[in-house]
């Protein structure tokens, strides 16, 4: 969450930066509650100090033969008044927390204001193949003709917005995941297989709760209530919740493979047919914990890692620098890496690389101790490395041949037993 001291010191700046995220923020209620909290806290501390002073005087008064009844009465009176003030303080702190915890992260100052329409393409790589519209197949047709995906049986056993990988399709999906994993291991990232069922605190630290608590799948019958992870990031950014790390241990670099579960699936529009958007999809996620001064370098590293994976598959892609309001609630900065889908004639996101700065760490009390022993909040970053449900369609379409077969990129062949081409089923 946003540092309350920063809001107190720069209220207008915070208001202006949040406006870039289309968030109407009035700092007055926060400043008013914060002022009340400070005043009341001083009164409580002063009262406790007086109680302690009076209590410590009792032995000396007794020794001098004085009456201590008045002292005890005063201590009792101060204690009762203090208890009422502490209850009021608790309520003010809860109200203040309620105002701050729903605020989105401050966007980095260099981001353009506005939403998706204001995103800025900053890099392109590769030349998308051109096809004869009469003979070109889209990924749905290719997947079905090659026996890679079974949409009908998935709809039967689960419903719309789902699919089943079959035969070589399952192997191709697993090859993609293994290709990602092998690259991350080679780059010195630690592999994690996290639980898929998480507690409320995990969603809170990630910044998804309380505002977006209705956008995940909740499990009934569990106490306390738990939800299914929407992305491995939600688990990975909670590994060091309520812990203090040493600056010597940073950066910490992790990746995790998980299925991801989200409530909002695709529509029947051509743009979202097949595997482009569903309730469940596979993803390998990267996360880093860094010091504040290592944050920007970590962001660039994650972007380059996503680029390297896509270039290794030979897919045309572009990078978009997201405008402030298109960055997610918890993020200060995001670049989307998007692959070209020939049948759609557009680029679709396969990786979002984001920097949360210290926003998530403040929510989860994730800190590090510097050389002088002072504690600071970590910076947390994440990036998809990669999401397969759009890489898979791009691979099929970009590598289709006139006879209906699909060439397997060289980078994936070692994970496919050396297979070079997938041919149509007879």
C-alpha positions as CSV (number, residue, x, y, z in Angstrom):
1,X,0.0,0.0,0.0
2,X,1.0,3.6,-0.2
3,X,3.2,4.9,2.6
4,X,0.9,7.2,4.7
5,X,3.8,9.5,5.5
6,X,4.2,10.1,1.7
7,X,0.5,11.0,1.5
8,X,0.9,13.4,4.4
9,X,4.0,15.0,2.9
10,X,2.9,15.1,-0.8
11,X,-1.0,15.0,-0.8
12,X,-1.4,16.9,-4.1
13,X,1.2,14.8,-5.8
14,X,-0.4,11.6,-4.7
15,X,-3.8,12.9,-5.9
16,X,-2.4,13.8,-9.3
17,X,-0.5,10.5,-9.8
18,X,-3.6,8.5,-8.8
19,X,-5.7,10.5,-11.3
20,X,-3.4,9.1,-14.0
21,X,-4.9,5.7,-13.0
22,X,-8.4,7.3,-13.3
23,X,-8.7,7.1,-9.5
24,X,-10.4,10.1,-7.8
25,X,-8.6,10.5,-4.5
26,X,-9.4,13.1,-1.9
27,X,-6.5,13.2,0.6
28,X,-8.5,15.3,3.1
29,X,-10.1,12.4,5.0
30,X,-6.8,10.6,5.3
31,X,-5.0,13.7,6.5
32,X,-7.7,14.4,9.0
33,X,-7.7,10.9,10.5
34,X,-3.9,10.8,10.5
35,X,-3.9,14.0,12.5
36,X,-6.4,12.7,15.0
37,X,-4.4,9.5,15.3
38,X,-1.2,11.4,16.1
39,X,-2.9,13.6,18.6
40,X,-4.6,10.7,20.4
41,X,-1.5,8.6,20.3
42,X,0.5,11.4,22.1
43,X,-2.3,11.7,24.7
44,X,-2.3,7.9,25.3
45,X,1.5,7.8,25.6
46,X,1.6,10.8,27.9
47,X,-1.1,9.2,30.1
48,X,0.8,6.0,30.3
49,X,3.9,7.8,31.3
50,X,2.1,9.6,34.1
51,X,0.6,6.3,35.3
52,X,4.1,4.7,35.4
53,X,5.5,7.7,37.2
54,X,2.7,7.6,39.8
55,X,3.0,3.8,40.3
56,X,6.8,4.1,40.7
57,X,6.3,6.7,43.4
58,X,4.3,4.3,45.6
59,X,7.2,2.7,47.5
60,X,8.8,6.0,48.4
61,X,5.4,7.5,49.6
62,X,4.8,4.3,51.7
63,X,8.3,4.6,53.1
64,X,7.6,8.2,54.1
65,X,4.4,7.1,55.8
66,X,2.2,8.8,53.3
67,X,-1.3,7.8,52.0
68,X,-1.1,6.0,48.7
69,X,-4.8,5.7,48.3
70,X,-5.0,8.9,46.3
71,X,-2.2,7.7,44.0
72,X,-4.0,4.4,43.3
73,X,-7.2,6.3,42.7
74,X,-5.5,8.6,40.2
75,X,-3.8,5.6,38.4
76,X,-7.1,3.9,38.2
77,X,-8.8,7.1,36.8
78,X,-6.0,7.5,34.2
79,X,-6.2,3.8,33.3
80,X,-10.0,4.0,32.6
81,X,-9.6,7.2,30.5
82,X,-6.7,5.6,28.6
83,X,-8.7,2.5,27.9
84,X,-11.4,4.6,26.2
85,X,-8.8,6.5,24.3
86,X,-7.1,3.3,23.1
87,X,-10.5,2.0,21.9
88,X,-11.0,5.2,20.0
89,X,-7.4,5.0,18.6
90,X,-8.1,1.5,17.4
91,X,-11.2,2.6,15.5
92,X,-9.3,5.5,14.0
93,X,-6.5,3.2,12.9
94,X,-9.0,0.8,11.4
95,X,-10.7,3.6,9.5
96,X,-7.4,5.0,8.3
97,X,-6.3,1.5,7.1
98,X,-9.6,1.1,5.3
99,X,-9.0,4.3,3.4
100,X,-5.5,3.5,2.4
101,X,-5.6,-0.3,1.7
102,X,-8.0,0.2,-1.3
103,X,-5.8,2.8,-3.0
104,X,-4.0,1.5,-6.1
105,X,-0.2,1.8,-6.3
106,X,1.2,5.1,-7.4
107,X,2.1,4.9,-11.1
108,X,5.7,5.7,-12.0
109,X,6.0,9.4,-12.9
110,X,7.0,8.8,-16.5
111,X,3.8,6.8,-17.4
112,X,1.2,8.3,-19.6
113,X,-2.2,8.9,-18.0
114,X,-5.2,7.0,-19.2
115,X,-6.0,3.4,-20.2
116,X,-5.4,0.8,-22.9
117,X,-5.8,3.3,-25.7
118,X,-2.9,5.3,-24.4
119,X,-0.4,2.4,-24.3
120,X,2.8,3.0,-26.1
121,X,4.5,0.4,-28.4
122,X,8.2,0.8,-27.7
123,X,9.8,-2.2,-29.5
124,X,9.0,-4.7,-32.3
125,X,10.9,-7.9,-33.3
126,X,10.4,-10.3,-36.2
127,X,8.3,-10.2,-39.3
128,X,4.9,-11.9,-39.0
129,X,4.2,-14.4,-41.8
130,X,1.7,-13.5,-44.4
131,X,-0.8,-16.1,-45.6
132,X,-3.4,-16.5,-48.3
133,X,-6.7,-15.9,-46.4
134,X,-8.3,-18.7,-48.5
135,X,-5.9,-21.4,-47.3
136,X,-4.8,-20.2,-43.9
137,X,-6.2,-22.0,-40.9
138,X,-6.6,-20.4,-37.5
139,X,-5.4,-22.0,-34.3
140,X,-8.8,-23.6,-33.5
141,X,-9.0,-25.3,-36.9
142,X,-5.3,-26.4,-36.7
143,X,-5.6,-27.8,-33.2
144,X,-8.7,-29.8,-34.1
145,X,-7.4,-31.1,-37.5
146,X,-4.1,-32.1,-35.9
147,X,-5.8,-33.7,-32.9
148,X,-4.1,-31.4,-30.4
149,X,-7.1,-30.0,-28.5
150,X,-10.5,-31.4,-27.8
151,X,-12.9,-28.5,-27.2
152,X,-16.2,-30.5,-27.4
153,X,-15.3,-33.0,-24.7
154,X,-13.9,-30.2,-22.5
155,X,-17.3,-28.4,-22.8
156,X,-19.0,-31.7,-21.9
157,X,-17.0,-32.4,-18.7
158,X,-16.5,-28.8,-17.6
159,X,-18.3,-26.2,-19.7
160,X,-17.4,-23.3,-22.1
161,X,-14.1,-21.5,-21.6
162,X,-12.1,-24.7,-21.2
163,X,-10.2,-27.2,-23.4
164,X,-8.4,-30.5,-23.2
165,X,-4.9,-31.0,-24.5
166,X,-4.7,-34.4,-26.2
167,X,-1.9,-36.5,-27.6
168,X,0.8,-34.4,-29.2
169,X,-1.1,-31.3,-28.1
170,X,-0.5,-32.3,-24.5
171,X,3.2,-33.0,-25.3
172,X,3.6,-29.7,-27.1
173,X,2.1,-27.8,-24.1
174,X,4.5,-29.7,-21.7
175,X,7.4,-29.0,-24.1
176,X,6.7,-25.3,-23.8
177,X,6.6,-25.4,-20.0
178,X,9.9,-27.4,-20.0
179,X,11.5,-25.0,-22.4
180,X,10.6,-22.1,-20.0
181,X,11.8,-24.0,-17.0
182,X,15.1,-25.0,-18.5
183,X,15.8,-21.3,-19.4
184,X,15.0,-20.0,-15.9
185,X,17.1,-22.6,-14.3
186,X,20.0,-21.7,-16.6
187,X,19.6,-18.1,-15.5
188,X,19.9,-18.9,-11.8
189,X,16.3,-18.7,-10.8
190,X,15.0,-21.1,-8.1
191,X,12.1,-23.3,-9.0
192,X,9.0,-23.3,-6.7
193,X,5.9,-25.5,-6.9
194,X,3.5,-23.5,-4.6
195,X,0.1,-24.6,-3.2
196,X,-2.8,-23.6,-5.4
197,X,-5.1,-23.0,-2.5
198,X,-4.3,-19.8,-0.6
199,X,-5.5,-17.8,2.4
200,X,-6.9,-14.3,2.5
201,X,-3.6,-12.8,3.7
202,X,-1.9,-13.9,0.5
203,X,-4.5,-12.1,-1.6
204,X,-4.2,-9.1,0.6
205,X,-0.4,-8.9,0.4
206,X,-0.6,-9.3,-3.4
207,X,-3.0,-6.3,-3.5
208,X,-5.9,-8.2,-4.9
209,X,-7.9,-8.0,-1.7
210,X,-10.1,-6.4,-0.5
211,X,-11.0,-4.5,-3.7
212,X,-10.9,-7.5,-6.1
213,X,-11.9,-10.3,-3.7
214,X,-14.9,-11.2,-5.8
215,X,-12.8,-11.8,-8.9
216,X,-11.2,-15.1,-7.7
217,X,-12.7,-18.6,-7.2
218,X,-13.4,-19.1,-3.4
219,X,-13.6,-22.6,-1.9
220,X,-16.6,-23.3,0.3
221,X,-16.5,-25.4,3.4
222,X,-13.0,-24.3,4.5
223,X,-12.3,-22.3,7.7
224,X,-10.7,-19.9,7.4
225,X,-12.1,-19.3,3.8
226,X,-9.5,-19.9,1.0
227,X,-9.3,-19.2,-2.7
228,X,-7.6,-20.7,-5.8
229,X,-4.7,-18.8,-7.0
230,X,-5.3,-16.6,-10.1
231,X,-1.5,-16.6,-10.8
232,X,1.6,-18.0,-9.2
233,X,2.6,-14.4,-8.4
234,X,0.0,-14.4,-5.6
235,X,1.9,-17.2,-3.9
236,X,5.4,-16.2,-4.7
237,X,5.1,-12.6,-3.3
238,X,4.0,-14.1,0.0
239,X,7.0,-16.3,0.6
240,X,8.6,-13.8,2.9
241,X,5.5,-12.2,4.4
242,X,6.2,-10.9,7.9
243,X,9.9,-11.6,7.6
244,X,13.1,-9.5,7.5
245,X,15.8,-10.5,5.0
246,X,19.4,-9.5,4.8
247,X,20.5,-7.1,2.0
248,X,23.2,-9.8,1.3
249,X,20.4,-12.3,0.3
250,X,18.9,-9.9,-2.3
251,X,17.9,-10.1,-5.0
252,X,16.0,-13.3,-4.6
253,X,14.8,-14.8,-7.9
254,X,12.1,-17.4,-8.2
255,X,9.9,-19.0,-10.9
256,X,6.9,-21.3,-10.5
257,X,4.8,-23.4,-12.9
258,X,1.1,-23.5,-12.0
259,X,-2.3,-23.6,-13.8
260,X,-4.0,-20.2,-13.3
261,X,-7.7,-19.9,-12.5
262,X,-9.8,-16.8,-13.2
263,X,-13.5,-16.1,-13.2
264,X,-13.7,-14.1,-16.4
265,X,-13.2,-16.3,-19.5
266,X,-13.5,-15.3,-23.1
267,X,-16.5,-14.5,-25.3
268,X,-17.6,-16.0,-28.5
269,X,-15.8,-13.2,-30.4
270,X,-13.3,-14.4,-33.0
271,X,-10.6,-12.6,-31.0
272,X,-11.2,-14.8,-28.0
273,X,-12.1,-18.1,-29.5
274,X,-10.3,-21.3,-28.6
275,X,-7.5,-20.9,-26.0
276,X,-7.0,-17.2,-26.2
277,X,-9.0,-16.6,-23.0
278,X,-10.3,-19.3,-20.6
279,X,-11.1,-20.1,-16.9
280,X,-7.9,-22.1,-16.6
281,X,-4.5,-21.8,-18.3
282,X,-0.9,-22.7,-17.7
283,X,1.8,-20.2,-16.9
284,X,5.4,-20.1,-15.7
285,X,5.7,-17.0,-13.5
286,X,8.9,-15.1,-12.5
287,X,9.2,-13.1,-9.3
288,X,12.0,-11.1,-7.8
289,X,12.6,-9.6,-4.3
290,X,15.1,-6.7,-4.5
291,X,16.4,-3.7,-2.6
292,X,14.9,-0.4,-3.6
293,X,18.0,0.6,-5.6
294,X,18.1,-2.8,-7.4
295,X,14.5,-2.5,-8.5
296,X,14.9,-0.9,-12.0
297,X,17.6,-3.3,-13.0
298,X,15.5,-6.3,-12.0
299,X,12.6,-4.9,-14.1
300,X,14.8,-4.7,-17.2
301,X,16.1,-8.2,-16.5
302,X,12.6,-9.7,-16.4
303,X,11.7,-8.0,-19.6
304,X,14.8,-9.3,-21.4
305,X,14.1,-12.8,-20.1
306,X,10.6,-12.8,-21.6
307,X,12.0,-11.5,-24.9
308,X,14.6,-14.2,-25.0
309,X,12.0,-16.9,-24.6
310,X,9.8,-15.6,-27.4
311,X,12.7,-15.0,-29.7
312,X,13.9,-18.6,-29.0
313,X,10.6,-19.7,-30.5
314,X,10.9,-17.5,-33.5
315,X,7.7,-15.6,-32.9
316,X,7.1,-12.0,-33.9
317,X,6.3,-9.8,-30.9
318,X,6.1,-6.3,-29.7
319,X,6.5,-4.6,-26.3
320,X,3.9,-2.1,-25.0
321,X,4.7,0.4,-22.2
322,X,1.3,0.5,-20.4
323,X,-0.4,3.7,-19.6
324,X,-1.0,4.3,-15.9
325,X,-4.7,3.2,-15.8
326,X,-3.9,0.0,-17.8
327,X,-1.4,-1.1,-15.1
328,X,-3.0,-3.4,-12.6
329,X,-4.1,-2.1,-9.2
330,X,-0.8,-3.2,-7.4
331,X,1.7,-2.1,-10.0
332,X,3.7,1.0,-10.5
333,X,4.9,0.0,-13.9
334,X,4.1,-2.7,-16.5
335,X,5.4,-3.7,-19.9
336,X,3.3,-6.1,-21.9
337,X,5.1,-8.5,-24.3
338,X,2.7,-9.5,-27.1
339,X,3.0,-12.1,-29.8
340,X,1.4,-11.8,-33.2
341,X,-1.6,-14.0,-34.0
342,X,-1.9,-14.1,-37.8
343,X,-5.6,-15.1,-38.0
344,X,-6.5,-12.1,-35.9
345,X,-4.0,-9.7,-37.4
346,X,-3.1,-8.3,-33.9
347,X,-0.7,-8.8,-31.1
348,X,-1.8,-10.6,-27.9
349,X,-0.2,-10.4,-24.5
350,X,1.8,-13.5,-23.4
351,X,3.8,-11.8,-20.7
352,X,3.3,-8.8,-18.4
353,X,6.4,-7.6,-16.5
354,X,5.5,-5.4,-13.6
355,X,7.2,-3.6,-10.7
356,X,5.1,-3.2,-7.6
357,X,7.9,-1.1,-5.9
358,X,7.3,-1.4,-2.1
359,X,3.5,-1.6,-2.4
360,X,3.1,-5.3,-1.8
361,X,5.9,-5.4,0.7
362,X,4.2,-2.8,2.9
363,X,1.0,-4.9,2.8
364,X,2.9,-8.1,3.8
365,X,5.6,-6.5,6.0
366,X,8.3,-7.9,3.8
367,X,11.6,-6.1,4.8
368,X,15.3,-6.3,4.5
369,X,18.1,-5.0,6.8
370,X,20.8,-2.9,5.3
371,X,24.5,-2.7,6.1
372,X,23.8,-0.3,9.0
373,X,21.1,-2.5,10.5
374,X,18.2,-0.3,9.3
375,X,15.1,-2.0,7.9
376,X,13.5,-1.1,4.6
377,X,10.7,-2.5,2.6
378,X,11.6,-4.9,-0.2
379,X,10.6,-4.2,-3.8
380,X,8.7,-7.0,-5.5
381,X,8.5,-7.6,-9.3
382,X,6.9,-10.2,-11.4
383,X,6.8,-11.3,-15.0
384,X,5.1,-14.1,-17.0
385,X,7.8,-16.4,-18.4
386,X,5.4,-17.3,-20.2
387,X,1.7,-17.9,-20.4
388,X,1.1,-20.8,-22.8
389,X,-2.5,-20.3,-23.8
390,X,-1.5,-17.6,-26.4
391,X,2.0,-18.9,-27.2
392,X,0.4,-22.2,-28.3
393,X,-2.0,-20.6,-30.8
394,X,0.8,-18.3,-32.2
395,X,3.1,-21.3,-32.7
396,X,0.4,-23.3,-34.6
397,X,-0.5,-20.4,-36.9
398,X,3.0,-19.1,-37.5
399,X,4.4,-22.5,-38.3
400,X,1.6,-24.0,-40.4
401,X,2.5,-25.5,-43.7
402,X,0.4,-25.7,-47.0
403,X,-0.3,-29.4,-46.4
404,X,-2.0,-28.6,-43.0
405,X,1.0,-29.8,-40.9
406,X,2.8,-27.6,-38.3
407,X,6.6,-27.4,-37.8
408,X,7.8,-27.6,-34.3
409,X,10.3,-24.8,-33.4
410,X,13.8,-26.2,-32.9
411,X,13.9,-25.0,-29.3
412,X,11.0,-27.4,-28.4
413,X,12.2,-30.4,-30.3
414,X,14.4,-31.8,-27.5
415,X,11.3,-31.8,-25.3
416,X,9.2,-33.6,-28.1
417,X,11.6,-36.6,-28.5
418,X,13.1,-34.9,-31.6
419,X,9.8,-34.6,-33.5
420,X,10.0,-31.9,-36.2
421,X,6.5,-31.8,-37.7
422,X,3.0,-32.5,-36.5
423,X,0.9,-33.9,-39.4
424,X,-2.9,-34.0,-39.8
425,X,-4.7,-37.0,-38.4
426,X,-6.0,-39.3,-41.1
